[in-house]
Structure formats: C-alpha cells, structure tokens
Amino acid sequence: MTTVERALDHRRNGDRDDERVDGRDDDRDRDDERDGDGDRGNSAPTDRRALDAFDTERWVGVTGVALALVGVGVALRQPAMVVAGAAAIGYGLYARLGEAGEAALALDREVSDRTPDPGDEVTVTVRARNVGDAPRFDLRIVDGVPPGLEVVDGPARVATALRPGAGVAFSYVVRASRGVHEWGTTRAVVRNASGSRERLTELETPTRLTCTPELATGGDLPLRGLTTVSHGRVPTDVGGSGVEFHATREYRRGDPLKRVDWNRRARTGELATLELREERSATVVLLVDAREEAYVAERPDADTAVEASVEAAGAVFTALLAGGDRVGIATMGPRDCWLPPGAGTDHAVRGRETLATDPALAPTPADDRFYRTLWRRRFRRRLPGDAQVLFFTPLADDVPVDAARRLDAYGHLVTVLSPDPTVSPSRSPASTTPGRKLAAIERRERIRTLRGAGIRVVEWGDRSFPAAVASASGRWSR
C-alpha cells in the first residue's frame, strides 16, 4: 500500500466517524438532499479537492547505495565502482527533481440508461480533460463506482499522460441492481516525472442511476386473527355476511331472502336465517431485517438475504393490498425506514418505491451503527395497536429472535419469514463446510425457539418463496 493509499484510507475512516456522529438525527436532511439532487446531471461542474503530495518510496536507498559504491570504489581503487556510484547519485538527484502537481481535470460521466431494470447491463463512459497549464506525464484515474453495482466488463480506471487541453475517455459496463446508486468520488493520482512523488486529487461529478423493479405477485400468506372493522379476507368469529357458514338464528323482518334457510323451512315449517362468517381486513407491517448481520449469502456471488427478503416482501405487499388489507413497511437496521399502513393505488406506488429505492434497504450494508434499544422504542411507538407483523429475516443471530418474541409478548401477532443462507450451492459433501454446518445448526435452533414460543416461521432456500408459503399454509390449516 502506497503512502497516498494509506492516507486515503485514514481519511475515509475519519469521514465515516464524522458521519456516525453527525448523522444520527439527520434523516429529514437526507430526504431533502435526495429530493434536491434528483435533477442534478453530468452538466454540474466538477468539484476538485487536492491532497498533500507523498513520497512513493520508489527511490528509497538509491543515494545511500550510490555513496557506498563511491566510497568502496575509492578505497579499493576500482574506477568502475566509482563510475557506477556516480551514476546512482545522478538517479538520486533525478528522483528529487519536480513535484507532483494537482490533477486539474474537467470530468464528465455519461450513463447509457439511468432507469434500468434489475440485471440490465449499463455502459458508463467517463471523459476527462486537462484544464491546467502543465502537462501530466503520469496520470491514473479511478472512477467511484457505487458499491451496489458490479463491473462486468472493462476496468473502471485508466492510466495515461495528458498535455494541457488534451482529454482521455474510458468505458466500462455495470450490471444494474435494485436501488438508487450514486457515483462516489473519482480519484486522480498524478506522479512527477521520476515517480518519486504523487498527489491524489478527488473529483466530484454527481451521477445517479435508479433501478426500480416491478413488485412480484404471489406469496398469498394466510394472516392471523387481528383485524379491523373493514371487510377483507381474514376469517373471524363474528357472524354476518361472508362465504363460510357460521350459525343460524331466528328470522327477522327485513333479512335478505338469499340468507333464509329454506331447507329448514321445508323440514320444520320454521323460518331461520343463515349467519355466515365475516371476513375483515387486517393491518399488517412488513418488517425487513436490514442490519449488517443480515447481508449474508450462500456464496460470494449470490444475492444476499436482504435482497431475498425485499423480493419476498414485495410479493406479500402486492398480495395483501389486492386482498383489501392495510399494509406498511419498516426496517430493523441502522437507517430509518417507515411507511405507515395504508391501502389504495397511491399507497401501492409508495410501497414499490420504498422497497426499491429506500437507502435503508440498499444492496450493501450501511456503515452506521445499529442501536437495538432505540430502534425497539421507535418501532413500538409507530406500530398500530391492532397490527400484526410479518418479519423477514435470515435469523443470522439471536437479535431477530428476541425482537420477534418481544413483539409477540406486546400483543402483536408475528410471523417470521426467513430466507435460508446456509443452503449449500451444490449437493456435494465438499461444498458443505464445517462453518456452514455450524451456521445451519444455530439457525435451526433459533427457528425451534420461535416455534416453541408459538410464533409461525416460514423458511425457504433452494425452493421459491410462493412454494414455501403454500407448504406452510397447508401445515397451518391442518
């Protein structure tokens, strides 16, 4: 690691610490900033920030070796050694000449598609022009690719030399993934002619890519008993209008003729009215585990459990809204996300945008720290008293187990829906490592604890989420 790289790493860590301190209560400010940056494009001027120059340590020891050669050559009366030492002294003096200047670049970034679908390949073209007065003989440019995007073709960097007014362009291809992706700092490193000194310049050119997938359909999960007074699809123990027989009562004047028990009239001569089991709507909150511990996957190149949870939550969100239920969205993580339960077309649009683009559900974990107690108090304060919770979590540790049991103890019916990241990518014994076996055993014990507390658990791994829901629904109905 060069001196500049070490300094950059220290600066990056310092910035993260400042964000942790200053960003705890800035959720509203972040929302305003996102709204204000929505129309910013490549036409924005390039902001530059140059750091101090550092030694690359390329020529370390050359002067000492040169003086040693001259001294030994003089002592031994060897002209060849004296000449070699003198040449080395020349290299040492050459290494000290010149300073690494600032990369005075005008940067422009072009994205082929700013609103791609998940999995689409997007071409990114970066153009840099030397707007300074001095030539740059050794210039390296590294683009700030968002961490949630994978570069699938071409390096996102270039090494070149630029005279004043000259430019360079390079392209690379990224694969789009769910979320809002903003390009970070582009880093330009300039070295002097000998390569002994280098200076890092940070370039800011705002560019945004938004990938909003369509919510999947399916995953019609049977809900439990907490309901509202509105009609829906959750069976209750209340008699009225519905589709399932509940009881009979004496006929009252004005009862609909279609609900008269004509069989009983023909058999006994008495009039009676059929009572059907009412179906009412439920208030449901979809809670997604978005802590750093939840960003686990069965293999390094696979989607994380958070991605699987968001996809499943989208399917359930669509199904519940279609069934007349009121649905909300929340996260358990360092970043706040809360969509109050609602219904209707506008709410469906807000839910789709929340699951696709909310920073709390980003494809990569946040650097902020998660405070469990503060999150629990805030979530309980927001959660409606009649709401039940569908909790999406991979159960990678004991924190979600404790959260589910506490919510259940507070009177909220909880169903845990858990993607299984411990499933082996192949069935061969070699792919099942001891660590994977241990993680699977610990996860199985957490599921056993939840079910022992009366909390429903649906898990899926190598099979689809709708298939897992259908299988669990069959067990619950027996």
C-alpha positions as CSV (number, residue, x, y, z in Angstrom):
1,M,0.0,0.0,0.0
2,T,1.5,3.4,-1.0
3,T,1.6,6.4,1.2
4,V,-1.3,8.0,-0.7
5,E,-3.4,4.9,-0.3
6,R,-2.7,4.8,3.5
7,A,-3.6,8.5,3.8
8,L,-6.8,8.0,1.7
9,D,-7.8,5.0,3.9
10,H,-7.3,7.1,7.1
11,R,-9.3,10.0,5.6
12,R,-12.1,7.6,4.6
13,N,-12.3,6.2,8.1
14,G,-12.3,9.7,9.6
15,D,-15.2,10.7,7.3
16,R,-17.2,7.6,8.4
17,D,-16.7,8.5,12.0
18,D,-17.9,12.0,11.4
19,E,-21.0,10.7,9.6
20,R,-21.8,8.4,12.6
21,V,-21.6,11.4,15.0
22,D,-23.3,14.0,12.8
23,G,-25.8,11.8,11.0
24,R,-27.9,10.2,13.8
25,D,-30.7,12.7,13.6
26,D,-30.3,13.9,10.0
27,D,-32.9,11.6,8.4
28,R,-35.0,14.6,7.3
29,D,-32.0,16.4,6.0
30,R,-31.0,13.3,4.0
31,D,-34.5,13.2,2.5
32,D,-34.4,16.8,1.5
33,E,-30.9,16.3,0.0
34,R,-32.1,13.4,-2.1
35,D,-35.1,15.4,-3.3
36,G,-32.9,18.3,-4.2
37,D,-30.3,16.2,-6.1
38,G,-32.9,14.4,-8.2
39,D,-32.3,16.7,-11.2
40,R,-28.6,17.0,-11.0
41,G,-26.8,15.5,-14.0
42,N,-23.5,15.4,-15.8
43,S,-23.7,19.2,-16.6
44,A,-22.8,20.0,-13.0
45,P,-19.3,21.5,-12.6
46,T,-16.5,19.2,-11.4
47,D,-15.5,19.8,-7.8
48,R,-11.9,19.2,-7.1
49,R,-10.0,18.6,-3.8
50,A,-6.3,18.0,-3.9
51,L,-4.5,16.3,-1.0
52,D,-0.9,16.8,0.0
53,A,1.8,15.1,-2.1
54,F,3.5,12.0,-0.7
55,D,6.7,10.0,-1.4
56,T,6.1,6.8,-3.3
57,E,9.3,5.3,-1.8
58,R,10.3,4.2,-5.3
59,W,13.8,5.5,-5.0
60,V,14.4,4.7,-1.3
61,G,18.0,3.8,-0.6
62,V,19.4,4.8,-4.0
63,T,21.5,7.7,-2.6
64,G,22.9,5.5,0.2
65,V,23.8,2.8,-2.2
66,A,25.4,5.3,-4.5
67,L,27.6,6.8,-1.8
68,A,28.6,3.3,-0.6
69,L,29.7,2.4,-4.2
70,V,31.8,5.5,-4.5
71,G,33.4,5.0,-1.1
72,V,34.2,1.4,-1.7
73,G,35.5,2.1,-5.2
74,V,37.8,4.8,-3.9
75,A,39.0,2.6,-1.1
76,L,39.7,-0.3,-3.4
77,R,40.8,1.8,-6.3
78,Q,38.1,0.4,-8.6
79,P,37.1,3.1,-11.2
80,A,34.2,1.0,-12.4
81,M,32.6,1.1,-9.0
82,V,33.2,4.9,-8.7
83,V,31.5,5.4,-12.1
84,A,28.5,3.2,-11.1
85,G,28.2,5.1,-7.8
86,A,28.3,8.4,-9.6
87,A,25.5,7.2,-12.0
88,A,23.5,6.1,-9.0
89,I,24.0,9.6,-7.4
90,G,22.6,11.0,-10.6
91,Y,19.5,8.9,-10.3
92,G,19.1,10.0,-6.7
93,L,19.3,13.7,-7.8
94,Y,16.8,12.9,-10.6
95,A,14.3,11.4,-8.1
96,R,14.3,14.7,-6.1
97,L,13.5,16.9,-9.1
98,G,10.0,18.1,-9.7
99,E,6.8,18.0,-7.6
100,A,3.6,16.1,-8.3
101,G,1.0,18.7,-9.3
102,E,-2.7,18.8,-8.9
103,A,-4.9,16.9,-11.4
104,A,-6.8,19.9,-12.9
105,L,-9.3,17.8,-14.7
106,A,-12.8,18.6,-16.1
107,L,-14.7,15.3,-15.6
108,D,-17.9,14.2,-17.4
109,R,-19.7,10.9,-16.9
110,E,-22.3,9.5,-19.2
111,V,-24.7,6.6,-18.3
112,S,-26.4,4.7,-21.2
113,D,-29.6,4.1,-19.1
114,R,-30.4,6.0,-15.9
115,T,-33.5,3.9,-15.1
116,P,-32.6,0.3,-16.0
117,D,-34.3,-2.9,-14.9
118,P,-32.6,-5.2,-12.4
119,G,-30.0,-7.3,-14.2
120,D,-29.6,-4.9,-17.2
121,E,-26.1,-4.0,-18.3
122,V,-25.4,-0.3,-18.4
123,T,-22.5,1.3,-20.2
124,V,-20.7,4.1,-18.3
125,T,-18.4,6.4,-20.2
126,V,-16.0,8.8,-18.4
127,R,-14.3,11.7,-20.2
128,A,-11.5,13.7,-18.5
129,R,-9.8,16.8,-19.9
130,N,-6.7,18.5,-18.6
131,V,-7.8,22.1,-18.0
132,G,-4.5,23.0,-16.3
133,D,-1.4,24.7,-17.7
134,A,1.1,21.9,-17.1
135,P,1.3,18.5,-18.8
136,R,0.7,15.4,-16.7
137,F,3.1,12.7,-17.7
138,D,1.8,10.0,-15.3
139,L,-1.9,10.3,-14.6
140,R,-4.1,7.5,-13.2
141,I,-7.9,7.9,-12.9
142,V,-10.1,5.6,-10.9
143,D,-13.9,6.1,-11.2
144,G,-16.0,6.0,-8.0
145,V,-18.3,3.1,-8.9
146,P,-21.2,2.7,-6.4
147,P,-20.7,-0.3,-4.1
148,G,-24.1,-1.8,-5.2
149,L,-23.1,-2.1,-8.8
150,E,-21.0,-4.9,-10.3
151,V,-18.5,-4.1,-13.0
152,V,-18.9,-6.9,-15.6
153,D,-16.8,-5.6,-18.5
154,G,-13.8,-3.2,-18.7
155,P,-11.9,-1.7,-15.8
156,A,-13.3,1.5,-14.3
157,R,-9.9,3.1,-14.5
158,V,-7.3,4.4,-16.9
159,A,-3.6,5.3,-16.9
160,T,-2.4,7.9,-19.4
161,A,-0.5,11.1,-20.0
162,L,-2.2,14.4,-20.9
163,R,-0.9,17.6,-22.2
164,P,-2.8,20.9,-21.5
165,G,-6.2,20.8,-23.3
166,A,-6.0,17.1,-24.1
167,G,-8.5,14.6,-23.0
168,V,-9.0,10.9,-22.4
169,A,-12.1,8.7,-22.3
170,F,-12.7,5.2,-21.0
171,S,-15.8,3.0,-20.7
172,Y,-16.9,0.1,-18.6
173,V,-20.2,-1.9,-18.1
174,V,-22.0,-2.4,-14.8
175,R,-24.9,-4.7,-14.0
176,A,-27.9,-2.9,-12.5
177,S,-29.3,-3.9,-9.2
178,R,-32.2,-2.7,-7.1
179,G,-31.9,0.7,-5.5
180,V,-30.7,4.2,-6.1
181,H,-26.9,4.3,-6.9
182,E,-24.9,7.5,-6.8
183,W,-21.3,7.6,-8.1
184,G,-18.8,8.5,-5.4
185,T,-15.5,10.3,-5.6
186,T,-13.4,9.8,-8.7
187,R,-9.7,9.7,-7.7
188,A,-6.9,11.0,-9.9
189,V,-3.3,10.3,-9.0
190,V,-0.5,12.4,-10.5
191,R,3.1,11.5,-10.3
192,N,6.2,13.5,-11.1
193,A,8.5,12.5,-13.9
194,S,10.6,10.2,-11.8
195,G,7.6,8.7,-10.0
196,S,9.1,9.6,-6.6
197,R,6.2,11.9,-5.6
198,E,2.5,11.5,-6.1
199,R,-0.6,13.6,-5.3
200,L,-4.2,12.5,-5.0
201,T,-7.0,14.7,-6.3
202,E,-10.6,13.9,-5.5
203,L,-13.1,14.8,-8.2
204,E,-16.9,15.1,-7.6
205,T,-19.3,14.7,-10.6
206,P,-22.8,13.8,-9.4
207,T,-24.4,10.9,-11.3
208,R,-27.4,8.8,-10.3
209,L,-28.8,5.6,-11.5
210,T,-32.2,4.4,-10.3
211,C,-33.3,0.8,-10.6
212,T,-36.9,0.1,-9.6
213,P,-38.1,-3.4,-10.1
214,E,-41.8,-4.4,-10.5
215,L,-43.2,-5.9,-7.4
216,A,-43.7,-9.7,-7.9
217,T,-47.1,-11.3,-7.4
218,G,-47.9,-14.3,-5.3
219,G,-47.0,-15.3,-1.8
220,D,-50.6,-15.1,-0.6
221,L,-49.7,-15.6,3.0
222,P,-52.6,-16.6,5.4
223,L,-52.9,-13.9,8.1
224,R,-53.9,-14.3,11.7
225,G,-56.7,-13.1,13.8
226,L,-56.0,-9.3,14.4
227,T,-58.4,-7.5,12.1
228,T,-60.0,-4.1,11.5
229,V,-63.7,-3.3,11.1
230,S,-63.4,-3.1,7.3
231,H,-64.3,-6.0,5.2
232,G,-61.4,-8.1,3.9
233,R,-60.2,-11.7,3.6
234,V,-59.3,-12.7,7.2
235,P,-61.9,-15.1,8.7
236,T,-63.3,-14.0,12.1
237,D,-65.6,-15.5,14.7
238,V,-68.2,-12.8,14.0
239,G,-71.4,-13.8,12.2
240,G,-72.7,-11.7,9.3
241,S,-72.2,-11.6,5.6
242,G,-69.5,-13.8,4.2
243,V,-68.8,-17.0,2.4
244,E,-68.5,-19.6,5.2
245,F,-71.3,-21.0,7.4
246,H,-71.2,-19.7,11.0
247,A,-74.6,-20.3,12.6
248,T,-78.4,-20.0,12.3
249,R,-80.8,-17.7,14.1
250,E,-84.5,-16.8,14.1
251,Y,-85.7,-15.0,11.0
252,R,-86.1,-11.2,11.5
253,R,-88.2,-9.0,9.3
254,G,-86.0,-7.5,6.6
255,D,-83.5,-10.3,6.4
256,P,-82.3,-11.0,2.8
257,L,-84.2,-13.9,1.2
258,K,-81.0,-15.4,-0.1
259,R,-79.9,-16.0,3.5
260,V,-83.2,-17.7,4.5
261,D,-82.6,-21.4,5.4
262,W,-85.2,-22.8,3.0
263,N,-84.2,-26.4,3.8
264,R,-85.2,-25.9,7.5
265,R,-88.4,-24.1,6.3
266,A,-89.4,-27.2,4.2
267,R,-88.4,-29.6,7.0
268,T,-90.0,-27.9,10.1
269,G,-92.0,-25.0,8.7
270,E,-89.9,-22.5,10.7
271,L,-88.2,-19.6,9.2
272,A,-84.5,-19.2,10.1
273,T,-81.7,-17.0,8.8
274,L,-78.2,-18.3,8.0
275,E,-75.2,-16.4,9.7
276,L,-72.0,-16.5,7.6
277,R,-68.5,-16.0,9.0
278,E,-67.4,-12.4,8.3
279,E,-64.1,-11.7,6.7
280,R,-62.4,-8.5,7.7
281,S,-59.2,-6.7,6.6
282,A,-56.0,-6.8,8.6
283,T,-53.4,-4.2,9.4
284,V,-50.0,-5.6,8.6
285,V,-46.5,-4.2,8.8
286,L,-43.8,-5.9,6.7
287,L,-40.6,-5.7,8.8
288,V,-37.3,-6.3,7.0
289,D,-34.1,-7.1,8.8
290,A,-31.5,-4.8,7.2
291,R,-28.7,-4.9,9.8
292,E,-25.2,-5.7,8.6
293,E,-25.6,-9.2,10.0
294,A,-28.5,-9.9,7.6
295,Y,-26.3,-9.3,4.5
296,V,-25.3,-12.9,4.2
297,A,-25.5,-15.2,1.2
298,E,-25.0,-18.8,0.3
299,R,-21.9,-18.0,-1.8
300,P,-20.0,-14.8,-2.6
301,D,-21.6,-14.1,-6.0
302,A,-25.2,-14.8,-4.8
303,D,-27.8,-12.3,-3.8
304,T,-27.8,-11.5,0.0
305,A,-30.6,-12.5,2.3
306,V,-31.7,-8.8,2.4
307,E,-32.3,-9.0,-1.4
308,A,-34.3,-12.2,-0.9
309,S,-36.3,-10.6,1.9
310,V,-37.1,-7.5,-0.2
311,E,-38.2,-9.6,-3.1
312,A,-40.5,-11.7,-0.9
313,A,-41.8,-8.6,0.9
314,G,-42.7,-7.1,-2.5
315,A,-44.7,-10.2,-3.3
316,V,-46.6,-10.2,0.0
317,F,-47.2,-6.4,-0.2
318,T,-48.9,-6.8,-3.6
319,A,-51.0,-9.8,-2.4
320,L,-52.1,-8.2,0.8
321,L,-53.1,-4.9,-0.9
322,A,-55.1,-6.9,-3.5
323,G,-56.9,-8.7,-0.7
324,G,-58.0,-5.4,0.9
325,D,-55.6,-5.3,3.8
326,R,-53.8,-2.2,5.0
327,V,-50.0,-2.8,4.7
328,G,-47.0,-0.9,5.9
329,I,-43.2,-1.3,5.6
330,A,-40.4,-0.9,8.1
331,T,-36.8,-2.0,8.6
332,M,-34.8,-3.2,11.5
333,G,-31.4,-1.5,10.9
334,P,-29.2,1.5,11.4
335,R,-31.1,3.6,8.9
336,D,-34.7,4.6,9.4
337,C,-37.5,3.4,7.1
338,W,-41.2,3.7,7.9
339,L,-44.2,3.6,5.6
340,P,-47.4,3.7,7.7
341,P,-50.0,1.0,6.9
342,G,-52.4,2.1,4.1
343,A,-54.3,0.9,1.0
344,G,-55.1,2.1,-2.5
345,T,-53.2,2.8,-5.7
346,D,-51.1,5.7,-4.4
347,H,-50.0,3.6,-1.4
348,A,-49.1,0.8,-3.7
349,V,-46.8,3.2,-5.6
350,R,-45.2,4.4,-2.4
351,G,-44.6,0.9,-1.3
352,R,-43.0,-0.1,-4.5
353,E,-40.6,2.9,-4.3
354,T,-39.8,2.2,-0.7
355,L,-38.8,-1.4,-1.3
356,A,-36.9,-0.5,-4.4
357,T,-35.0,2.7,-3.6
358,D,-35.1,3.4,0.2
359,P,-31.5,3.8,1.5
360,A,-32.4,1.6,4.5
361,L,-32.8,-1.3,2.1
362,A,-29.7,-0.7,0.0
363,P,-28.0,-3.7,-1.7
364,T,-24.9,-3.1,0.6
365,P,-24.9,-2.7,4.3
366,A,-24.7,0.8,5.9
367,D,-21.7,1.9,7.9
368,D,-23.8,3.3,10.6
369,R,-24.2,1.6,14.0
370,F,-27.4,-0.1,14.9
371,Y,-28.8,0.8,18.4
372,R,-31.2,-2.0,19.2
373,T,-33.0,-0.4,22.2
374,L,-33.6,2.9,20.4
375,W,-34.9,1.1,17.4
376,R,-37.3,-1.0,19.5
377,R,-38.8,2.0,21.3
378,R,-39.3,3.9,18.0
379,F,-40.9,0.9,16.2
380,R,-43.3,0.2,19.1
381,R,-44.3,3.8,19.2
382,R,-45.2,3.8,15.5
383,L,-46.7,0.3,15.3
384,P,-50.6,0.4,15.4
385,G,-52.1,-1.5,18.3
386,D,-54.1,-3.8,16.0
387,A,-51.2,-4.5,13.6
388,Q,-49.6,-7.9,13.0
389,V,-46.0,-8.2,11.9
390,L,-44.5,-10.2,9.0
391,F,-40.8,-10.3,9.9
392,F,-38.4,-11.0,7.1
393,T,-35.0,-12.1,8.5
394,P,-32.4,-14.7,7.7
395,L,-32.1,-15.4,11.5
396,A,-28.3,-15.0,11.3
397,D,-28.0,-14.2,15.0
398,D,-30.2,-14.0,18.1
399,V,-31.3,-10.4,17.7
400,P,-34.3,-11.1,15.5
401,V,-35.4,-13.9,17.7
402,D,-35.5,-11.5,20.7
403,A,-37.3,-8.9,18.6
404,A,-40.0,-11.3,17.4
405,R,-40.6,-12.7,20.9
406,R,-40.9,-9.2,22.4
407,L,-43.4,-8.1,19.7
408,D,-45.4,-11.2,20.3
409,A,-45.4,-10.5,24.0
410,Y,-46.6,-7.0,23.4
411,G,-49.7,-8.4,21.7
412,H,-48.8,-8.2,18.0
413,L,-49.2,-11.5,16.1
414,V,-45.8,-12.2,14.5
415,T,-44.9,-14.4,11.5
416,V,-41.3,-14.9,10.7
417,L,-40.3,-15.4,7.0
418,S,-36.7,-16.4,6.8
419,P,-34.6,-16.9,3.6
420,D,-32.0,-19.6,4.3
421,P,-28.5,-18.5,3.5
422,T,-27.0,-21.8,4.8
423,V,-28.3,-23.9,1.9
424,S,-25.3,-25.4,0.1
425,P,-25.0,-24.2,-3.5
426,S,-24.4,-27.8,-4.5
427,R,-25.3,-31.1,-3.0
428,S,-21.7,-32.5,-2.9
429,P,-20.3,-33.2,0.5
430,A,-17.2,-31.0,-0.3
431,S,-19.4,-27.9,-0.6
432,T,-20.7,-28.3,3.0
433,T,-18.0,-26.8,5.1
434,P,-17.9,-27.0,8.9
435,G,-18.7,-23.4,9.2
436,R,-21.8,-23.8,7.0
437,K,-22.9,-26.8,9.1
438,L,-22.5,-24.8,12.3
439,A,-24.4,-21.8,11.0
440,A,-27.2,-24.2,9.8
441,I,-27.4,-25.8,13.3
442,E,-27.6,-22.4,15.1
443,R,-30.2,-21.2,12.7
444,R,-32.3,-24.3,13.1
445,E,-32.1,-23.8,16.9
446,R,-33.4,-20.3,16.5
447,I,-36.4,-21.5,14.4
448,R,-37.1,-24.1,17.1
449,T,-37.1,-21.4,19.8
450,L,-39.6,-19.3,17.8
451,R,-41.9,-22.1,17.1
452,G,-41.7,-23.2,20.7
453,A,-42.9,-19.7,21.6
454,G,-46.0,-20.1,19.3
455,I,-44.6,-17.9,16.5
456,R,-45.1,-19.1,13.0
457,V,-42.0,-19.5,10.8
458,V,-41.8,-19.8,7.0
459,E,-38.3,-20.6,5.6
460,W,-37.2,-21.0,2.1
461,G,-33.8,-21.6,0.4
462,D,-33.4,-23.6,-2.8
463,R,-37.2,-23.5,-3.4
464,S,-39.2,-20.5,-4.3
465,F,-40.9,-18.3,-1.8
466,P,-44.5,-19.0,-3.0
467,A,-43.8,-22.7,-2.8
468,A,-42.6,-22.3,0.8
469,V,-45.7,-20.2,1.7
470,A,-48.1,-22.8,0.1
471,S,-46.4,-25.6,2.1
472,A,-46.6,-23.7,5.3
473,S,-50.2,-22.8,4.7
474,G,-51.1,-26.4,4.3
475,R,-49.5,-27.2,7.7
476,W,-51.2,-24.4,9.5
477,S,-54.6,-25.4,8.1
478,R,-54.4,-28.9,9.5
